[in-house]
Amino acid sequence: MRCGMEKTFSFEKLGQDGKARTGVIHTTRGDIRTPAFMPVGTAATVKAMMPESVAATGADILLGNTYHLMLRPTAERIDRLGGLHKFMNWDKPILTDSGGFQVMSLADLRKLTEKGVTFKSHIDGSRHELTPERSMEIQRLLGSDIVMCFDECPALPADRDAIAKSMRLSMRWADRSREAFGDRPGHALFGIQQGGLEQDFRQESAEALRNIGFDGYAVGGLAVGEGQEAMFKCLDFAPDMLPEDKPRYLMGVGKPDDIVGAVARGIDMMDCVLPSRSGRTGQAFTRHGVVNIKNVRHKDDPRPLDENCTCPACSNYSRAYLHHVYRSQEMISGMLLTWHNLHYFQELMQGMRDAIAAGTFEAFQKTFHETRANGDIERL
């Protein structure tokens, strides 16, 4: 670890059960309890939520999006206004992604070279260039606590030659990201393992990242259409290739059963837009599975979404009300369902942390899957 970083960013493992780990990531802006789920605040906001409401759900850290923020309102403007934490009124840690994934998936007319990516904005068609050096500069201007190195994320399935070429380019970019990041006490840089579903490429990538040296390591390039079975098969070996004493972050995951399966395979951190996006489209995650509040079965139901949930949606409102405001396209619908979903996800993380610490993670998984398999409560 770099000089000066020991006191300001560290990972402390507190317990392990099988491959599942629980611990704390110490940062200058507060501790992150692991396994950790990071709500996604794409454009400096978790949609439909106030920052203090997100904190009330139990979130220790948020994710911000380099691609979206560089285009609007720009990283330079956020820097002039005091940095991302002040700008969005969030005083806990923030992780920013590198922008690479969004460039590949959202931008028009992109051109990939050894130097980086040039692309046209999906907002106004303006031309931009994103390189490892520019990504590090943008994330420095934003002031995020955890910075991700710039990488390319190929869509799966892809042939081995394409995956190998992409992975090796990402490793060269990781080296340049490390160089451009420099020495920034209080801020951490994570490397991103690539290699698709190929075990030998994942190993090659992990060794390259270890040689460069990072404060944490991400498993990238999954949850991009390969399906859960293939993803879990990759996670059976990929996290084990990364340093035991550093946080392991699975990018862009996911559904509750994906999260539990990832933690069982040694993952410490995850992020996904799913709880907030689903909340805005009338989907609620509960211990019994997904509830579609738009369904007519709920229109006369006075019961809460989940009688054991303490979030505002479940404590104060009926399924009938939630159905009504969704059907009426009222803003409170997305607010209440997003709060509920984020609360559920954070409760799931706390349940796993407790079970790992107690050595009962296998029993936790069994109960989790059995309860979900039973499905939603009977309709009235």
C-alpha positions as CSV (number, residue, x, y, z in Angstrom):
1,M,0.0,0.0,0.0
2,R,1.2,3.5,-0.8
3,C,2.9,5.7,1.7
4,G,0.4,7.6,3.8
5,M,-2.6,5.3,2.8
6,E,-2.4,3.0,5.7
7,K,-4.1,5.4,8.1
8,T,-6.7,6.6,5.7
9,F,-8.0,3.5,3.7
10,S,-7.8,0.0,4.9
11,F,-9.8,-3.3,4.9
12,E,-10.3,-5.2,8.1
13,K,-11.7,-8.7,7.9
14,L,-13.8,-9.5,11.0
15,G,-15.1,-12.9,10.2
16,Q,-15.4,-15.6,7.5
17,D,-17.8,-18.5,7.0
18,G,-16.8,-20.7,4.0
19,K,-15.7,-18.1,1.4
20,A,-18.2,-15.5,2.7
21,R,-16.4,-12.6,4.5
22,T,-17.6,-9.8,6.7
23,G,-15.5,-6.8,7.7
24,V,-15.0,-3.1,7.6
25,I,-13.5,-0.8,5.0
26,H,-12.1,2.2,6.9
27,T,-12.1,5.5,5.0
28,T,-11.6,9.1,6.0
29,R,-15.3,9.7,5.5
30,G,-16.5,6.8,7.6
31,D,-16.6,3.0,7.8
32,I,-18.2,0.8,5.1
33,R,-19.5,-2.4,6.6
34,T,-19.0,-5.4,4.3
35,P,-20.6,-7.2,2.6
36,A,-21.8,-3.8,1.3
37,F,-24.5,-2.8,-1.2
38,M,-23.9,0.6,-2.8
39,P,-27.1,2.4,-4.1
40,V,-26.4,4.0,-7.4
41,G,-26.6,7.8,-7.6
42,T,-25.9,8.1,-11.3
43,A,-26.2,11.8,-11.8
44,A,-25.4,12.9,-8.2
45,T,-28.8,11.6,-6.9
46,V,-30.3,8.3,-6.0
47,K,-33.5,8.8,-8.0
48,A,-36.7,9.5,-6.0
49,M,-34.7,9.7,-2.7
50,M,-33.2,12.4,-0.5
51,P,-29.6,11.7,0.6
52,E,-30.6,11.5,4.2
53,S,-33.3,9.0,3.3
54,V,-30.7,6.8,1.6
55,A,-28.6,7.0,4.8
56,A,-31.6,6.1,6.9
57,T,-31.9,2.8,4.9
58,G,-28.5,1.8,6.2
59,A,-26.3,2.6,3.2
60,D,-22.7,3.4,4.1
61,I,-21.5,4.4,0.6
62,L,-23.0,5.6,-2.7
63,L,-21.9,5.1,-6.3
64,G,-21.5,8.1,-8.6
65,N,-21.2,7.9,-12.4
66,T,-18.2,9.4,-14.1
67,Y,-19.7,9.3,-17.7
68,H,-22.9,11.1,-16.7
69,L,-21.3,13.6,-14.4
70,M,-18.6,14.6,-16.9
71,L,-21.3,15.4,-19.5
72,R,-23.7,17.1,-17.1
73,P,-23.1,19.3,-15.1
74,T,-19.3,18.5,-15.8
75,A,-16.6,17.5,-13.3
76,E,-15.1,21.0,-13.5
77,R,-18.3,22.6,-12.3
78,I,-18.7,20.2,-9.5
79,D,-15.2,20.8,-8.4
80,R,-15.8,24.6,-8.4
81,L,-18.9,24.0,-6.3
82,G,-16.9,22.1,-3.6
83,G,-16.8,18.5,-4.8
84,L,-19.4,15.8,-5.2
85,H,-20.0,15.2,-1.5
86,K,-21.0,18.8,-0.9
87,F,-22.8,19.2,-4.2
88,M,-25.2,16.3,-3.5
89,N,-25.2,16.6,0.3
90,W,-23.8,13.2,1.1
91,D,-21.0,13.2,3.7
92,K,-20.3,9.4,3.7
93,P,-18.0,7.7,1.2
94,I,-18.6,7.8,-2.5
95,L,-17.2,5.4,-5.2
96,T,-17.1,6.6,-8.7
97,D,-16.9,4.2,-11.7
98,S,-14.5,5.0,-14.5
99,G,-17.0,5.8,-17.2
100,G,-15.8,2.9,-19.4
101,F,-19.0,0.8,-19.2
102,Q,-21.3,3.7,-20.0
103,V,-19.2,4.8,-23.0
104,M,-19.4,1.3,-24.4
105,S,-23.2,0.9,-23.8
106,L,-24.6,4.5,-24.2
107,A,-22.4,6.7,-26.3
108,D,-22.9,7.0,-30.1
109,L,-20.2,6.7,-32.7
110,R,-17.4,5.7,-30.3
111,K,-13.9,4.9,-31.5
112,L,-11.6,2.7,-29.5
113,T,-7.8,3.1,-29.7
114,E,-4.9,2.3,-27.5
115,K,-5.0,5.8,-26.2
116,G,-8.7,5.6,-25.1
117,V,-12.2,6.2,-26.4
118,T,-13.6,9.1,-28.4
119,F,-17.4,9.3,-28.5
120,K,-20.4,11.5,-29.0
121,S,-22.6,12.4,-26.0
122,H,-25.9,10.7,-25.9
123,I,-27.3,14.0,-24.5
124,D,-26.3,16.6,-27.2
125,G,-24.0,14.8,-29.7
126,S,-20.9,16.8,-28.5
127,R,-17.6,15.0,-28.9
128,H,-15.5,13.8,-26.0
129,E,-12.4,11.8,-25.3
130,L,-12.0,9.5,-22.3
131,T,-8.6,8.0,-21.5
132,P,-7.2,6.5,-18.4
133,E,-5.6,9.9,-17.6
134,R,-8.8,11.9,-18.2
135,S,-10.9,9.4,-16.1
136,M,-8.5,9.8,-13.2
137,E,-8.7,13.6,-13.6
138,I,-12.5,13.6,-13.6
139,Q,-12.7,11.4,-10.6
140,R,-10.2,13.6,-8.8
141,L,-12.3,16.7,-9.6
142,L,-15.4,14.9,-8.3
143,G,-13.5,14.1,-5.1
144,S,-14.7,10.5,-4.7
145,D,-13.2,8.3,-2.0
146,I,-12.9,5.2,-4.1
147,V,-11.8,5.7,-7.7
148,M,-12.1,2.9,-10.4
149,C,-9.4,2.5,-13.0
150,F,-10.4,3.0,-16.6
151,D,-11.3,-0.2,-18.5
152,E,-13.1,-1.7,-21.4
153,C,-16.0,-4.0,-20.7
154,P,-16.9,-6.2,-23.7
155,A,-20.4,-7.5,-24.0
156,L,-20.8,-11.3,-23.6
157,P,-20.8,-13.7,-25.4
158,A,-17.7,-12.9,-27.3
159,D,-15.0,-15.1,-28.8
160,R,-11.8,-15.8,-26.9
161,D,-9.6,-13.7,-29.1
162,A,-11.8,-10.6,-28.6
163,I,-11.9,-11.2,-24.8
164,A,-8.2,-11.6,-24.6
165,K,-7.5,-8.5,-26.6
166,S,-9.9,-6.4,-24.6
167,M,-8.6,-7.7,-21.3
168,R,-5.0,-6.9,-22.2
169,L,-6.0,-3.4,-23.3
170,S,-7.7,-3.0,-19.9
171,M,-4.6,-4.1,-18.1
172,R,-2.5,-1.5,-20.0
173,W,-5.1,1.1,-19.1
174,A,-5.0,-0.1,-15.5
175,D,-1.2,0.6,-15.4
176,R,-1.8,4.1,-16.9
177,S,-4.7,4.7,-14.4
178,R,-2.3,3.8,-11.5
179,E,0.3,6.2,-12.8
180,A,-2.1,9.0,-13.4
181,F,-3.8,8.5,-10.0
182,G,-0.5,9.2,-8.2
183,D,-0.3,9.5,-4.4
184,R,-3.6,10.8,-3.0
185,P,-3.8,10.0,0.8
186,G,-7.4,9.6,1.8
187,H,-8.5,8.3,-1.6
188,A,-8.3,4.7,-2.9
189,L,-7.8,3.3,-6.4
190,F,-9.4,-0.1,-7.3
191,G,-8.2,-2.2,-10.2
192,I,-10.7,-4.2,-12.4
193,Q,-10.3,-7.8,-13.3
194,Q,-11.5,-8.7,-16.8
195,G,-11.4,-11.8,-18.9
196,G,-15.0,-12.8,-19.6
197,L,-15.9,-16.3,-18.4
198,E,-12.4,-17.6,-19.3
199,Q,-10.5,-18.9,-16.2
200,D,-7.0,-18.5,-17.8
201,F,-7.7,-14.9,-18.9
202,R,-9.1,-14.0,-15.4
203,Q,-5.9,-15.4,-13.9
204,E,-3.7,-13.4,-16.3
205,S,-5.7,-10.2,-15.5
206,A,-5.5,-10.8,-11.7
207,E,-1.7,-11.2,-11.9
208,A,-1.3,-8.1,-13.9
209,L,-3.4,-6.1,-11.4
210,R,-1.5,-7.6,-8.4
211,N,1.8,-6.5,-10.0
212,I,0.5,-2.9,-10.5
213,G,-0.9,-2.8,-6.9
214,F,-4.3,-1.4,-5.9
215,D,-6.2,-0.6,-2.7
216,G,-9.0,-2.9,-3.8
217,Y,-10.0,-5.1,-6.7
218,A,-13.2,-5.4,-8.7
219,V,-14.5,-8.3,-10.7
220,G,-15.7,-6.6,-13.9
221,G,-17.3,-7.8,-17.1
222,L,-20.1,-9.9,-15.5
223,A,-23.8,-9.3,-15.3
224,V,-23.7,-8.2,-18.9
225,G,-26.1,-10.8,-20.3
226,E,-24.3,-14.1,-19.5
227,G,-26.9,-15.3,-17.1
228,Q,-26.7,-16.3,-13.4
229,E,-25.4,-19.8,-13.9
230,A,-22.4,-18.6,-16.0
231,M,-21.8,-15.7,-13.7
232,F,-21.7,-17.9,-10.6
233,K,-19.4,-20.4,-12.4
234,C,-17.0,-17.6,-13.0
235,L,-17.3,-16.3,-9.4
236,D,-16.4,-19.8,-8.2
237,F,-12.8,-19.0,-9.2
238,A,-12.4,-15.3,-10.1
239,P,-12.5,-13.7,-6.6
240,D,-10.0,-16.3,-5.2
241,M,-7.4,-14.9,-7.7
242,L,-7.6,-11.5,-6.0
243,P,-5.7,-10.5,-2.8
244,E,-7.2,-11.9,0.4
245,D,-6.5,-8.8,2.4
246,K,-8.2,-6.2,0.0
247,P,-11.9,-5.6,-0.7
248,R,-13.4,-7.4,-3.6
249,Y,-16.1,-5.6,-5.6
250,L,-18.5,-7.2,-8.0
251,M,-19.7,-4.5,-10.4
252,G,-23.3,-4.1,-11.5
253,V,-24.9,-6.8,-9.4
254,G,-27.7,-7.2,-8.8
255,K,-30.8,-9.1,-7.8
256,P,-31.1,-10.4,-4.2
257,D,-30.3,-14.0,-5.1
258,D,-27.3,-12.8,-7.2
259,I,-26.1,-10.8,-4.2
260,V,-26.3,-13.7,-1.8
261,G,-24.6,-16.0,-4.3
262,A,-21.8,-13.5,-4.8
263,V,-21.2,-13.1,-1.1
264,A,-21.1,-16.9,-0.7
265,R,-18.2,-16.8,-3.3
266,G,-16.1,-14.2,-1.5
267,I,-17.4,-10.8,-2.8
268,D,-17.4,-7.8,-0.4
269,M,-19.1,-5.0,-2.3
270,M,-21.8,-4.7,-5.0
271,D,-23.8,-2.0,-6.7
272,C,-26.9,-2.0,-8.9
273,V,-29.6,0.4,-10.2
274,L,-32.2,-2.4,-9.7
275,P,-33.7,-1.3,-6.3
276,S,-34.3,2.3,-7.4
277,R,-35.2,1.5,-11.0
278,S,-37.7,-1.2,-9.9
279,G,-39.2,1.1,-7.4
280,R,-40.0,3.6,-10.1
281,T,-41.7,0.8,-12.2
282,G,-43.9,-0.6,-9.5
283,Q,-41.7,-3.5,-8.4
284,A,-41.0,-4.2,-4.7
285,F,-38.4,-6.6,-3.4
286,T,-39.5,-8.5,-0.3
287,R,-38.4,-11.6,1.6
288,H,-41.1,-13.4,-0.4
289,G,-39.8,-12.4,-3.8
290,V,-40.8,-9.6,-6.1
291,V,-44.2,-7.9,-5.7
292,N,-45.7,-6.1,-8.7
293,I,-47.8,-3.4,-7.1
294,K,-49.4,-2.5,-10.4
295,N,-51.3,-5.8,-10.4
296,V,-55.0,-5.5,-9.7
297,R,-54.9,-8.1,-6.9
298,H,-53.6,-5.3,-4.6
299,K,-56.3,-2.6,-5.2
300,D,-58.4,-3.6,-2.1
301,D,-55.6,-5.0,0.0
302,P,-55.2,-3.2,3.4
303,R,-52.1,-5.1,4.3
304,P,-48.5,-3.7,4.0
305,L,-46.0,-4.9,1.4
306,D,-44.2,-6.8,4.1
307,E,-45.5,-6.9,7.7
308,N,-42.0,-7.4,9.1
309,C,-40.5,-4.5,7.3
310,T,-40.0,-1.2,9.2
311,C,-39.5,1.1,6.1
312,P,-42.0,4.0,5.7
313,A,-43.9,2.3,2.9
314,C,-44.6,-0.8,5.0
315,S,-45.1,1.0,8.3
316,N,-47.5,3.7,7.1
317,Y,-49.2,2.6,3.8
318,S,-51.2,-0.3,2.5
319,R,-50.8,-2.3,-0.7
320,A,-54.1,-0.7,-1.8
321,Y,-52.6,2.8,-1.4
322,L,-49.3,1.9,-3.1
323,H,-51.3,0.4,-6.0
324,H,-53.4,3.5,-6.3
325,V,-50.5,6.0,-6.4
326,Y,-48.6,3.9,-8.9
327,R,-51.7,3.7,-11.2
328,S,-52.3,7.4,-10.7
329,Q,-48.6,8.1,-11.6
330,E,-48.0,10.0,-8.4
331,M,-44.4,10.8,-7.5
332,I,-44.9,9.4,-4.0
333,S,-45.2,5.9,-5.6
334,G,-41.5,5.9,-6.8
335,M,-40.4,7.5,-3.6
336,L,-42.0,4.9,-1.3
337,L,-41.2,1.9,-3.3
338,T,-37.6,3.0,-3.9
339,W,-37.2,3.6,-0.1
340,H,-38.7,0.1,0.6
341,N,-36.4,-1.6,-1.9
342,L,-33.2,0.1,-0.6
343,H,-34.3,-0.7,2.9
344,Y,-34.8,-4.4,1.9
345,F,-31.4,-4.6,0.2
346,Q,-29.6,-3.0,3.2
347,E,-31.5,-5.4,5.6
348,L,-30.3,-8.3,3.4
349,M,-26.7,-7.1,3.8
350,Q,-27.0,-6.8,7.5
351,G,-28.5,-10.2,7.8
352,M,-25.6,-11.7,5.8
353,R,-23.0,-9.8,8.0
354,D,-24.6,-11.1,11.1
355,A,-24.8,-14.7,9.8
356,I,-21.2,-14.7,8.6
357,A,-20.0,-13.4,12.0
358,A,-22.0,-16.1,13.8
359,G,-20.9,-18.9,11.4
360,T,-24.5,-19.5,10.3
361,F,-24.3,-18.3,6.7
362,E,-25.3,-21.7,5.2
363,A,-28.5,-21.7,7.3
364,F,-29.1,-18.0,6.3
365,Q,-28.9,-18.9,2.6
366,K,-31.3,-21.9,3.1
367,T,-33.9,-19.7,4.8
368,F,-33.5,-17.0,2.2
369,H,-34.1,-19.3,-0.7
370,E,-37.0,-21.2,1.0
371,T,-38.8,-18.0,1.9
372,R,-38.5,-16.6,-1.6
373,A,-39.6,-19.9,-3.1
374,N,-42.9,-19.8,-1.1
375,G,-43.9,-16.6,-3.0
376,D,-45.9,-13.6,-2.0
377,I,-48.6,-13.8,0.7
378,E,-52.0,-15.2,-0.4
379,R,-54.3,-12.7,-2.1
380,L,-57.4,-11.6,-0.1
